[in-house]
Amino acid sequence: MAYVVTENCVKCKYQDCVEVCPVDCFYEGENFLVINADECIDCGVCEPECPAEAIVPDSDPRAAEWAEVASQYAGQWPNITRKGAVPADAEDWKDKQGKKALLSPKPGR
């Protein structure tokens, strides 16, 4: 079992979760983060740290399509081990729905 970052992270990318991850399993896209399921140890410390409530266990029904996204990008995007700059408009995007189309395939920094 692993944790999955879902749609709520798109264009928010707060990164508080990155700071608490004991195994550094987060990978950074231009406007989204993913968790590498092969590296996640299912400790769950990231879930309550996310201000956008974007992280769920892979057993959650919302996780299925986002686990596929994570699988695709975890091998392409750079690993992130420290919190970086949060997008200036993150709060504006925090609770918006239908953001999947806005997910950028480009890697983060």
Residue, then its C-alpha position, 0 to 999 in steps of 0.5 A: m500500500a502507498y499514498v497517492v497525490t490527487e487532483n487537489c494538488v494541481k496548481c497548488k503544490y504546497q509541498d508541506c508533505v515533502e518536509v515530513c516524508p522519511v523516505d523522500c518519495f516525492y517527485e516534482g512536476e511543474n504544477f503537481l507532485v507525485i509519490n513513487a509507490d515503490e518507495c512509499i512505506d505507507c507511514g501516512v505522515c504526509e496525509p495530514e500535512c497537506p493543506a489542500e487535502a490532496i493525499v489519500p491512501d491508495s485504497d481510497p476510491r479517488a486514488a485509482e486514476w491518480a496512481e496511474v499519473a504517479s506511475q507515469y511521472a515518478g520516473q520522469w520528474p526529479n525527486i524533491t526532498r525539501k519544500g520549495a517555493v509555493p505558487a503565488d496563487a496556490e490559495d486561489w486554486k486550493d479548492k477548485q475542481g476539474k483541474k486534471a486538464l491543467l496538470s503539466p507533464k513538464p518536470g519541476r525545477 
